[in-house]
Amino acid sequence: MAPSVARASARQESPDPTYRLHRVLTSSDAESGRKARHTYGRRKGHPLTASQVQRLDVMMPHLRPDLSGPAPAPLTNVFGPGIRDVWLEIGFGGGEHLAWQAAHNPDVGMIGAEPFLNGQASLASHIEDGGLANVRLYDDGVQDLLAWLPPASIGRAFILFPDPWPKKRHIKRRIVSPKTLVALARVMVPGAELRVATDIGEYVRTTMLAIHNSPDFIWPAMGPAEWCERPADWPPTRYEAKAVTAGRKCHYFRFLRR
């Protein structure tokens, strides 16, 4: 379990809250000689507080999977004893969904991939507050993580409210794509569930076309309720709340690895 970090009594901003953190988070890449891939989207938003920087500084060496060597076999060894399965969330945002799943499934190891620094800080707070020992955090784009994961090692995957990249010239940046589905199919157990949520109509079309053209996934839905209503074991996120407030309709898809 990641060590606890005392919360700062005052919310003071450090003069450069990401400088020391950047060194810690990228050290394994430098040591392994692995070439960094470009990741689209923001890396950070508002400045982190001193306590957030300290928390990440202490916790990340324990949370970050070591991609410098082969993944352990079985993958559950990343977490230690008592873990029966491993689930993956791509782009976990504020981390509330990932933390909920970890808390309600203590025998499942949760790996989250998120390059957005503020999202990492939010998840670290959830981990500390909930005493969650079954979470690992990869602080970069998911491509290298997917390449590192062993075949048939992921029992469930989540892509919830991804960046829609609405401009036509940016469509290729969407995470739900044939390329991502091929990579997911390699690492997902046959019969494993892929959950995708979006509040953007055009992204629904992108998702359905990608699934329709994929030989690796099926959509077992039997009626509109299966994509219009969020299941009980699928907690809401802050992004969903914003969509509902804005009057956008949310869609909840569950696909299966063939």
C-alpha positions as CSV (number, residue, x, y, z in Angstrom):
1,M,0.0,0.0,0.0
2,A,1.2,3.5,-0.8
3,P,2.4,5.4,2.2
4,S,0.1,8.0,3.7
5,V,1.1,11.6,3.3
6,A,0.0,14.2,5.9
7,R,-2.2,16.9,4.4
8,A,-0.8,20.4,4.5
9,S,-2.7,22.6,6.9
10,A,-2.5,25.6,4.5
11,R,-3.2,25.5,0.8
12,Q,-0.1,27.3,-0.3
13,E,1.1,27.1,-3.9
14,S,4.7,26.1,-4.4
15,P,6.8,28.4,-6.6
16,D,7.0,25.7,-9.3
17,P,4.8,22.8,-8.2
18,T,5.6,20.5,-11.2
19,Y,9.4,20.8,-11.4
20,R,10.4,18.2,-8.8
21,L,7.4,16.0,-9.7
22,H,8.3,15.9,-13.4
23,R,11.8,14.5,-12.5
24,V,10.3,11.7,-10.3
25,L,7.6,10.7,-12.8
26,T,9.9,10.4,-15.8
27,S,13.0,8.9,-14.2
28,S,12.2,5.3,-15.2
29,D,11.8,6.3,-18.8
30,A,15.2,7.9,-18.8
31,E,16.8,4.9,-17.1
32,S,15.3,2.4,-19.5
33,G,16.2,4.5,-22.6
34,R,12.6,4.1,-23.8
35,K,11.6,6.7,-26.3
36,A,8.6,8.8,-25.1
37,R,5.5,8.8,-27.4
38,H,3.6,12.0,-28.1
39,T,0.3,12.2,-26.1
40,Y,-2.4,14.6,-27.2
41,G,-4.2,16.7,-24.7
42,R,-3.3,18.9,-21.7
43,R,-0.6,17.7,-19.4
44,K,-1.7,20.0,-16.5
45,G,-4.3,22.5,-15.6
46,H,-4.3,24.8,-12.6
47,P,-1.1,24.7,-10.4
48,L,-1.0,22.0,-7.8
49,T,-0.9,22.8,-4.2
50,A,2.3,22.0,-2.2
51,S,0.4,19.2,-0.4
52,Q,-0.6,17.7,-3.8
53,V,2.9,17.8,-5.1
54,Q,4.2,16.2,-1.9
55,R,1.6,13.4,-2.0
56,L,2.4,12.5,-5.6
57,D,6.2,12.8,-4.9
58,V,5.9,10.1,-2.2
59,M,3.2,7.9,-3.7
60,M,4.1,7.7,-7.4
61,P,7.2,5.5,-7.0
62,H,4.9,2.9,-5.4
63,L,2.0,3.4,-7.8
64,R,3.7,3.5,-11.1
65,P,4.2,0.2,-13.0
66,D,7.8,-0.4,-14.0
67,L,7.8,-0.7,-17.7
68,S,11.6,-0.9,-18.0
69,G,11.3,-4.8,-18.0
70,P,8.8,-7.4,-18.9
71,A,5.5,-7.5,-17.1
72,P,5.2,-10.1,-14.3
73,A,3.5,-13.4,-14.9
74,P,0.7,-13.4,-13.9
75,L,0.0,-9.7,-14.1
76,T,-1.7,-9.9,-10.7
77,N,1.8,-10.0,-9.1
78,V,2.0,-6.3,-9.8
79,F,-0.4,-5.9,-6.8
80,G,0.6,-8.8,-4.5
81,P,-1.4,-11.6,-2.9
82,G,-5.2,-11.6,-2.8
83,I,-5.8,-10.2,-6.3
84,R,-7.7,-12.4,-8.7
85,D,-8.1,-10.1,-11.7
86,V,-6.7,-6.9,-13.3
87,W,-8.9,-4.1,-14.8
88,L,-7.7,-1.1,-16.8
89,E,-9.1,2.4,-17.1
90,I,-7.9,4.6,-19.9
91,G,-8.1,8.3,-19.1
92,F,-9.6,8.2,-15.6
93,G,-10.2,11.9,-15.3
94,G,-10.6,12.8,-11.7
95,G,-10.3,9.2,-10.6
96,E,-13.6,8.9,-8.8
97,H,-14.8,6.0,-11.0
98,L,-11.5,4.1,-10.7
99,A,-11.4,4.6,-6.9
100,W,-15.0,3.4,-6.6
101,Q,-14.3,0.3,-8.5
102,A,-11.1,-0.4,-6.4
103,A,-13.0,0.1,-3.2
104,H,-16.0,-2.1,-4.2
105,N,-13.7,-4.8,-5.8
106,P,-10.8,-5.3,-3.3
107,D,-9.8,-8.5,-5.0
108,V,-9.3,-6.7,-8.3
109,G,-6.2,-4.8,-9.2
110,M,-7.0,-1.5,-11.0
111,I,-4.5,0.1,-13.4
112,G,-5.3,3.7,-14.5
113,A,-3.6,5.5,-17.4
114,E,-3.8,9.3,-17.3
115,P,-1.3,11.9,-18.5
116,F,-3.2,14.8,-17.0
117,L,-1.3,15.8,-13.9
118,N,-4.3,17.2,-12.0
119,G,-6.1,14.0,-12.6
120,Q,-3.2,12.1,-11.1
121,A,-3.3,14.3,-8.1
122,S,-7.0,13.8,-7.7
123,L,-6.7,10.0,-7.9
124,A,-3.8,10.0,-5.4
125,S,-6.0,11.8,-2.9
126,H,-8.8,9.2,-3.5
127,I,-6.2,6.4,-2.9
128,E,-5.0,7.9,0.3
129,D,-8.4,8.8,1.7
130,G,-9.8,5.3,0.9
131,G,-6.7,3.3,1.9
132,L,-6.7,1.7,-1.5
133,A,-3.8,-0.8,-1.9
134,N,-5.2,-2.3,-5.2
135,V,-4.5,0.7,-7.5
136,R,-1.6,1.4,-9.8
137,L,-1.2,4.6,-11.8
138,Y,0.5,5.0,-15.2
139,D,1.2,8.8,-15.7
140,D,1.4,8.9,-19.5
141,G,-0.5,8.0,-22.6
142,V,-1.7,4.4,-22.7
143,Q,0.1,3.2,-25.8
144,D,3.3,2.1,-24.0
145,L,1.3,0.5,-21.2
146,L,-0.8,-1.5,-23.7
147,A,2.4,-2.7,-25.4
148,W,3.9,-3.8,-22.0
149,L,0.8,-5.7,-20.8
150,P,0.9,-9.4,-21.4
151,P,-1.7,-11.1,-23.7
152,A,-5.0,-12.0,-22.2
153,S,-4.2,-10.3,-18.8
154,I,-7.0,-7.7,-18.5
155,G,-10.4,-8.8,-17.3
156,R,-12.2,-5.5,-17.9
157,A,-11.4,-2.2,-19.5
158,F,-13.0,1.3,-19.3
159,I,-12.9,4.3,-21.6
160,L,-15.3,6.8,-20.0
161,F,-16.1,10.1,-21.5
162,P,-12.9,10.5,-23.5
163,D,-11.9,13.7,-25.2
164,P,-14.2,13.9,-28.3
165,W,-11.7,15.9,-30.4
166,P,-14.6,17.5,-32.3
167,K,-12.7,19.1,-35.1
168,K,-12.4,17.1,-38.3
169,R,-8.7,17.4,-38.5
170,H,-8.4,16.0,-34.9
171,I,-10.6,12.9,-35.4
172,K,-7.5,10.7,-35.6
173,R,-6.7,11.6,-32.0
174,R,-9.8,9.9,-30.6
175,I,-8.8,7.0,-28.3
176,V,-11.6,4.8,-29.5
177,S,-10.2,3.7,-32.8
178,P,-9.4,0.5,-34.7
179,K,-5.8,0.8,-33.5
180,T,-6.8,1.0,-29.9
181,L,-9.2,-1.9,-30.3
182,V,-6.5,-4.1,-31.8
183,A,-4.2,-3.3,-28.8
184,L,-7.0,-3.9,-26.3
185,A,-8.0,-7.2,-27.9
186,R,-4.5,-8.5,-27.4
187,V,-4.4,-7.8,-23.7
188,M,-8.0,-8.6,-22.8
189,V,-9.2,-12.0,-21.7
190,P,-11.7,-13.7,-24.1
191,G,-15.2,-12.7,-22.9
192,A,-13.8,-9.6,-21.0
193,E,-16.0,-6.5,-21.0
194,L,-15.0,-3.2,-22.6
195,R,-17.1,-0.3,-21.2
196,V,-17.3,3.0,-23.2
197,A,-19.3,6.1,-22.2
198,T,-19.8,9.3,-24.1
199,D,-22.1,12.3,-24.2
200,I,-21.2,13.3,-27.8
201,G,-23.4,12.0,-30.6
202,E,-20.5,12.0,-33.1
203,Y,-18.4,9.9,-30.7
204,V,-21.2,7.4,-30.5
205,R,-20.9,7.0,-34.3
206,T,-17.1,6.7,-34.1
207,T,-17.4,4.0,-31.4
208,M,-20.0,2.0,-33.2
209,L,-18.2,2.1,-36.5
210,A,-15.0,0.9,-34.8
211,I,-16.7,-1.9,-33.0
212,H,-18.7,-2.9,-36.2
213,N,-15.4,-3.2,-38.1
214,S,-13.5,-5.0,-35.4
215,P,-13.2,-8.8,-35.6
216,D,-12.4,-8.9,-31.9
217,F,-15.4,-7.3,-30.2
218,I,-19.2,-7.8,-30.2
219,W,-22.0,-5.7,-28.9
220,P,-24.5,-7.9,-27.0
221,A,-27.1,-5.2,-26.3
222,M,-30.7,-6.4,-26.6
223,G,-32.5,-3.0,-26.3
224,P,-32.1,0.8,-25.8
225,A,-32.1,0.4,-22.0
226,E,-28.6,-1.2,-22.3
227,W,-27.0,1.9,-23.6
228,C,-29.3,4.6,-22.2
229,E,-29.2,3.6,-18.6
230,R,-26.0,3.4,-16.5
231,P,-25.7,0.0,-14.6
232,A,-25.6,0.0,-10.8
233,D,-21.9,-1.0,-10.8
234,W,-21.0,1.9,-13.0
235,P,-20.8,5.0,-10.7
236,P,-21.2,8.5,-12.1
237,T,-18.2,10.8,-12.8
238,R,-17.8,14.5,-12.7
239,Y,-17.7,14.7,-16.5
240,E,-21.0,12.9,-16.7
241,A,-22.5,15.4,-14.2
242,K,-21.3,18.3,-16.4
243,A,-22.9,16.6,-19.5
244,V,-26.2,16.2,-17.8
245,T,-26.2,19.7,-16.5
246,A,-25.5,20.9,-20.0
247,G,-28.4,18.9,-21.3
248,R,-26.5,16.3,-23.2
249,K,-27.6,12.7,-23.3
250,C,-25.1,10.1,-22.0
251,H,-24.6,6.7,-23.6
252,Y,-23.2,3.7,-21.8
253,F,-21.8,0.9,-24.0
254,R,-20.7,-2.6,-22.9
255,F,-18.8,-4.6,-25.5
256,L,-17.3,-8.1,-25.2
257,R,-14.0,-9.5,-26.3
258,R,-14.7,-12.4,-28.6
